Amino acid sequence: MEISDKLLCLFSADVTMKDDEYVVTVPRREIDTGSVESGETYRVALISRETETESEESQTTATNESTTSTGTVSSEPQPPVEAGEIRYVEVEDIGKQGDGIARVERGYVIIVPGAEIGERVKVEITEVKSNFAVGEIIEEEF
């Protein structure tokens, strides 16, 4: 399955019936982390449920196989980009210091110095931190 770079968050939720509508509840942590904002409209994709055993195994594997550069297991989510990686991004915002801001998987931020809102650029990731990365423009307006 291909996952869009525009994916802001991923979570499991039950679908409930309220009056004459079906409701999917977004976990508060998604609002608190800034991935999703209250009052905004989002596209929602529903993926068929795996059997409980498959789901538990994949969650356990994903958690346990996340390792740090020293080879130790980490329970923290890892950045979705690596230094040297090439990405195509769209600048959505401008940061406090005037740099372009793009978001990729899970709302992870890539700072793009010299980019303007709405620009679609090809960047090389030059620095990766746990909550953001820096990308250098290598091609403008792809």
C-alpha positions as CSV (number, residue, x, y, z in Angstrom):
1,M,0.0,0.0,0.0
2,E,1.3,3.4,-0.9
3,I,1.1,6.1,1.8
4,S,0.9,9.8,0.8
5,D,3.5,12.3,1.9
6,K,0.6,14.4,3.1
7,L,-0.2,11.9,5.9
8,L,-0.5,13.9,9.1
9,C,-1.3,11.1,11.5
10,L,-2.1,7.5,11.7
11,F,-4.2,5.9,14.5
12,S,-6.7,3.2,15.1
13,A,-10.3,4.1,16.1
14,D,-13.7,2.6,16.4
15,V,-16.5,3.9,14.2
16,T,-19.6,4.7,16.3
17,M,-23.1,5.6,15.5
18,K,-24.4,9.0,16.8
19,D,-27.9,10.0,15.8
20,D,-27.9,9.5,12.0
21,E,-24.1,9.7,11.5
22,Y,-21.1,7.5,11.8
23,V,-18.4,9.0,14.0
24,V,-14.6,8.4,14.1
25,T,-13.0,9.9,17.2
26,V,-9.6,11.5,16.8
27,P,-7.3,10.9,19.8
28,R,-6.6,14.1,21.8
29,R,-2.8,13.4,21.4
30,E,-3.2,14.2,17.6
31,I,-4.6,17.6,18.4
32,D,-2.1,18.2,21.2
33,T,0.9,17.4,19.0
34,G,-0.3,19.8,16.3
35,S,-0.8,17.1,13.6
36,V,-4.5,17.9,13.4
37,E,-6.3,21.2,14.3
38,S,-9.8,21.4,15.7
39,G,-12.2,23.1,13.3
40,E,-10.2,22.2,10.1
41,T,-11.4,19.8,7.4
42,Y,-9.4,16.7,6.5
43,R,-9.6,13.8,4.1
44,V,-10.1,10.6,5.9
45,A,-9.0,7.1,4.6
46,L,-10.4,4.0,6.2
47,I,-8.2,0.9,6.0
48,S,-9.7,-2.5,6.5
49,R,-9.0,-4.0,9.9
50,E,-6.5,-6.8,10.1
51,T,-7.1,-9.8,12.3
52,E,-6.2,-9.0,16.0
53,T,-3.2,-11.3,15.8
54,E,-1.7,-9.7,12.7
55,S,-2.3,-6.2,14.1
56,E,-0.7,-7.0,17.4
57,E,2.3,-8.6,15.7
58,S,2.8,-5.6,13.3
59,Q,2.6,-3.1,16.2
60,T,5.0,-5.1,18.3
61,T,7.4,-5.5,15.4
62,A,7.3,-1.8,14.6
63,T,8.0,-0.8,18.2
64,N,10.7,-3.4,18.9
65,E,12.6,-2.9,15.6
66,S,13.1,0.8,16.0
67,T,16.8,1.1,16.7
68,T,19.1,4.1,17.4
69,S,22.5,4.7,15.7
70,T,24.1,2.8,18.6
71,G,22.0,-0.3,17.8
72,T,19.9,-0.1,20.9
73,V,16.1,-0.4,20.8
74,S,14.1,2.9,21.0
75,S,10.5,3.3,21.8
76,E,10.4,6.8,20.3
77,P,9.1,7.2,16.8
78,Q,12.0,7.7,14.3
79,P,12.1,10.6,11.9
80,P,10.6,9.7,8.5
81,V,13.7,11.1,6.6
82,E,17.4,10.5,6.6
83,A,20.4,12.8,6.0
84,G,21.2,12.7,2.3
85,E,17.7,11.7,1.2
86,I,16.0,13.5,-1.7
87,R,12.4,14.6,-1.2
88,Y,9.9,16.5,-3.2
89,V,7.9,18.9,-0.9
90,E,5.5,21.7,-1.0
91,V,6.1,24.7,1.3
92,E,3.0,25.2,3.5
93,D,4.1,28.0,5.9
94,I,6.9,30.3,6.8
95,G,8.7,29.9,10.1
96,K,9.6,32.7,12.6
97,Q,13.0,33.2,11.0
98,G,11.6,33.4,7.5
99,D,12.4,29.8,6.4
100,G,9.9,27.7,4.4
101,I,8.1,24.9,6.3
102,A,7.0,21.7,4.6
103,R,5.4,18.7,6.3
104,V,5.7,15.0,5.4
105,E,4.6,11.8,7.1
106,R,3.0,12.2,10.5
107,G,3.2,16.0,10.2
108,Y,7.0,15.8,10.5
109,V,8.5,19.3,9.6
110,I,11.2,19.9,7.0
111,I,12.6,23.5,7.2
112,V,13.5,24.8,3.7
113,P,15.6,28.0,3.9
114,G,14.9,30.4,1.0
115,A,11.6,28.8,0.0
116,E,8.2,30.6,-0.2
117,I,4.7,29.5,0.6
118,G,3.2,27.4,-2.2
119,E,6.6,26.5,-3.8
120,R,7.1,22.9,-4.7
121,V,10.8,22.1,-4.5
122,K,13.2,19.2,-4.6
123,V,15.3,19.2,-1.5
124,E,18.2,17.2,-0.1
125,I,17.9,16.5,3.6
126,T,21.1,18.0,5.3
127,E,20.2,17.7,9.0
128,V,17.8,15.4,10.9
129,K,16.6,16.0,14.4
130,S,13.9,14.0,16.3
131,N,11.2,16.6,15.6
132,F,12.4,18.4,12.4
133,A,14.8,18.2,9.5
134,V,16.5,20.8,7.3
135,G,16.4,20.5,3.5
136,E,18.5,22.3,1.0
137,I,16.8,23.2,-2.3
138,I,18.4,21.4,-5.2
139,E,15.6,22.0,-7.8
140,E,12.9,24.7,-7.7
141,E,9.3,24.2,-9.0
142,F,9.3,20.5,-10.0
